[in-house]
Amino acid sequence: MRPQIFALACLAATCTTTALAQQKYFQDWPENADPRAVADRVAAHFVTSPYTNTIHYSEVCTWYGALKYAEATGRTALESQLRERYQRLLTPQFASYIPDKEHVDFEIFGIVPLQIFIETKDAAAQMAGLRFADRQWSHPQPDGLSGETRYWVDDMYMLEILQLEAYRANGDRKYLDRAAHEMVAYLRKLQQPNGLFYHAPDVPFFWGRGNGWFAAGMAEMLLSLPADHPQRAEILAGYRKMMAELVKDQDPDGTWRQLLDHPEAWEESSATGMFTFAMVEGVRRGWLSEETYGPAARKGWIALAGFVDQNADVTNICVGTGKQNSLAYYLARPRKTGDFHGQAPVLWTARALLEK
């Protein structure tokens, strides 16, 4: 199957969704929570932002979200601006900004050219993106996992989305199988009986955004895994187990906290956005009960929209966080405004709410 046909077929196969769910809980928004209006502001702010030097994974995730949002909503001017942002990196002035390191936080850059290929069929972009995806498995472990495996919870978005985008752009099953094999290994290593995930095996804390990365990664995986894939059932079970606990941990105002099981922790926007994205996809795709998760996803989106300030910056974002076996460390993490970690899930979720 040609790659462009494959990408369309893959999307069609996973979008057997519930117009009813969209009608019941995902419409009639409060004035400040209209998904198009919120995402248009955040995306417009992103395209005028300076590059991070070197391009940071949080910028990559926001860029990917903006590309997907623009495609889903027919924002052709935005699509052009996002592609131009990539083309500038191919010039001598900015070429050094492209990450070039064999590490999960750097390889993820490949999703930008891969998504551009999916949308434009630019063969050079496909080649550039596949270089990152292939390098991620250039030194596999004896068990078939990537040499970049480290069992940090964050990896289940960073690593997974690159392999998934390679599969979506290329159609080669090896990319999908790599991602599924890796995710099952992380599920078995990090998911706890309550459905949540430790930051790492030696760090027994349910950090909000760390869990958000895994939730979003599982949603992305389920979008692409065929029904008969041998590892889909285990991934779907892990996803549902997590979602069931997150409904219990959600605050009445729709937010989730910096540490999910600590009510004294502060309300954190990036985790709130990532969990909301995962739930919206679950409701729309039929993986989750509409009646149980539709209201939770709705509350989550309204709360997330409330974190977007008058400058289209997202507030209450936990700063970048390495692992540390210390409760005080997580509770005392500073809050930022305008960090790409917060912009990304706003765009992911708006796309999930609006995609037809």
N, C-alpha and C positions, 0 to 999 in steps of 0.2 A: 504494500500500500504506500503511495507517495506520502511524504511527511505532512504536507498541508492537508491532504484528505484525511489522514490519520488524526490530526489534531482536531478537525471538525467532528469526526466520528466519535472521538473520545469524549468531547464535550457533550455531544448529543446523547451519548449513552449514559452520562451521569446526570443529566438534567431532566429526568423523568419526575418532575417535581410536583409540588402541590400548589396549584394556583389557589386552592382553598386556604392553605396556611398563609399565603401572602395576603389574601383578602381579609382574613380574620384578625390577625395580630400585627401585620406589617404594613398598615396604611393608617390614614387619619392621624398623622403625627402632630404633636404640639408644634407651634410655630418655629421654635428654635431647634427642632429635631428632625426637620425634613431631610432625608438622606441626600438628596441631590444638592440641596443648598449647602449643607455642611461639607460634603465631599468636594463640591466645586471650590469652596473657599480654601480648604486644606490643600487641594491639588494645585490651585493657582499659587498659593504660598510656596509650595515645594519647588515648582519649576523656576522660581526666581531666587531660590536659596543658593548660596555658594556651595561648591563641593566640599565635602570633608576630605582631608588630606592625610593619609590615603583614604579612598572611598570606604566608608565604614559600613559594616553589615546592616546597621539600622537605616542608613540612607538607601542601601540596595533594596531592603524590604519595603520602604516607602515608595521607591521608584517602581518596583514590581506592582504594588497595590495601585498606584496611579495609572500605570499602563493597563491593568485589567479593568479598572473602573472606567477609563476612557473608552476602551473597546466595548464594554457592556452597555454603555449609555450613549454611544455614538458621538462622543466629544472629539471630533476630528482635529480641531485646533489644538486641544490638549495633547492628543496623540503626536502631532507634529512637534510640539515643543519638547515632549519627552524624548522623542527620537533625536532631535537636535542636541539635547543635553548629552546623549550618548555619543553622537558624532563628534562633538567637541573634544571628547576624551581621546579620540583617534588622531588628534593633531599633536605636533611636537610640544606645544605649550602645556598640554594637560596629560600627556601620555603617562607620565610618572605617577599619576593619581590612581591608575588602575592597579588593584592589588595583585601581587605576583608571589604568593607564598603558599606552600602546601600546608594549609591549616583551615579548619572548618569555618572559621570566621572570615577568611579571605576568599576562599574558593567560591563562596555563595555569590560573588559578583557575577558569575556566569549566568544567573537567571535573567539579568537585564538583557543581554544580547539574545538569549534564547526566547524570551517573551517577545522581543522585537521581531525575531524571525517568525514566530507563530502568527504574528499580526501582519507582517509585510512580505514574508517569504524572501527576505534578504539573506542570501546564501553565506555571505561573509559574516553576518551576525551569528548564524547558526554554527559556523565553524569556530568562531571565537568562543561561544558558550560551551560547546562540546569539549573544547580543550580543558576547561576547568572541571567539567564532570568526569572526564576520563582520567585526569591527573589525580582526582580524589581516590581512585582505585588503582593507582599505579603501583602501590606497595601494599597489597591486601594482607591481612592477617591470615594465619593458617585456617581459621574458622570462616573465612570468606568475608569478614567485615572489613570496612575501610581502615587503612593505616591511620586515618585521622580520628578513629574512635577513641573517646576519652570518658564516656559515660557521664557527661554533664547534661542536664536536662535540656538546656538550650539547643543542643545538637539536633534534636528531633524536629526542629524547623530548619536550621541552617543547612544541615547535611541532606535532609529529605527533599527539600524543595528544589535543590539543584538537580538531584537525580530524577525527580518527577518532571521537571521542566525539560530535561534532556529526553526523557521518554515521550513527552508530549510533542516535542519538536522533531524527534527523529523516528519514533515508532519502534525502536529496538527494545525488546522485552528485557534485556539485561539491566537497563537502567531502573526499570520498575522493580525487578526482582532484587536488585541491590538495596533499594530503598525499603522494601518490605522486610527483607532479612534483617536489616539494621534496626528497623523499628521494633520488630519482635524481640530482638536481643535487649534493647533498652527497656521495653515494657517489662520483661522478666527481671531485669536488674533493678529498676527504679520505682515501679509502681507498687504502692503500699496497699494493704487490705482495704483502706477507706477509698481507694481509687485515685488518690493524689500521688504526686511524685516528689521524692527528695531531690534537692539540687544536685547531689552526687551521692554515691554510696557511702562516703564518709562525712556527709553533711546532712543530718537528718532534720531538715527544715523544709516546710512547704512554701517556698518563696513564690510570690504571686506571679511575676512575669515569667519565671522559669517554667511554672506549670502552664502559663499561657502559651509559651512556645510549643510545648508538647501538645496541648489541645489543638492549636492551629495546625500543627504538623499532621496530626491524625485526621483532621478534617480534609486537608489537602490530599493525604494518602487515599482516603475513602472516595474522593472525587474521581480518582484514576484507577483504583484497583477493580478489575472485573469481578463479577459476582462469584465466579468459579476459581478465583485465585486461591491457592492453598493457604495463604496467610491472612486472607481478608477476615475470616471469622474471628481470629484471635485479636486482630487490630480493632475490629468493630466492637468486640466485647470489652476491650480495654477502654475504648472511647466512651461507651455507654456507662461503664463503671465510674469513670471520671465525671461525666456530666451529671450523674445522679448525686454525687457528693457536692458538686459545685452549686446545684440548686439549693442545697441545705446551707452552704456557706455564703450565699449571696445576701448582702444587706438589704433591708426593706427599700432603700433608695435605689437599688439596682447595681450598686458597686460591689467590687471585691477588694480585699485589703492586701497590703504589702506582704504580710504573712497570713495565709488563708485561715489558719485555725487560731489566730490571736486577735480577739476583738479590740485590744488596745493598739493594734497596728493601724497605720493611716490608710485612707482610701486611695487606691493606686489606679491611675487611668489606663496604663498600657495593659495590665492584666485584665482589667474590666473589658477593654476592647477585644482582646484575644479570645476570652471566654465567650463573649457575645458573638463574635464571628463564628466560632465553632458551633454554638447553639443555633444560630440562624441557619447555617448550612444543614445542620441535622434536622431541623424542622422542615425546611424547604425540600430536602431530598428524601424525607421519609425515614431517616435513621432513628429519629426521636419522636416521642409522642407530642403531637401538636398541643394538646391541652395542658400537658405538664410543662413543656419547655418553651412554648410560644410566649406566654406571659413573662417568663424569666428573660428571654431574649429581648423582648420589647423593652422591659425595664432597663436592661443592660445598655441598649442603644440610646435610650433617652438620657441615662446617666452619662454615657460616653460623650454624647453631643454637648452636655452641660460642661464638660471639661475644656471645650474649645472656646478660647477667649476672643475678644474683639479684634485681635490681630491674626486670627486663624492659627494661633499657636495652641497646642495642647498643654494643659497644666497638670500638676500632680503626677509627674513621671519619675519613677525611681531611676537614679543614675545607673550607669553601667556597673555591674556587680559581679565580681569574682566570687568563687565559693570560699566560705570560711565557716568553721564549726563553732559558731558563736551566735546565740540568740540576740545579744545586744547589737551585734554587727548589722543584722538584718533590720531590726527595729529602728536603728539610727541612720539608715541610709538616707542621704539627702534627697530632696525633691527638686525637680527641674521643670522649667517651662520651655516649650519649643523644641525639645529633643525629638529626633526622628523616631526613637522607640515608641513615642506616643502617636505620631502621625500615621505610621504604617497601619495599625489595626483599624483606625477610622476609615481608611480607604478600602481595606479588605472587606469590612463589614458593610459599608455602603454598597459596594459591588454585589455582595451576597444578597442584600435586601432588594436590589433593583434589577438584577439579571433576569432576563426573560427565558 
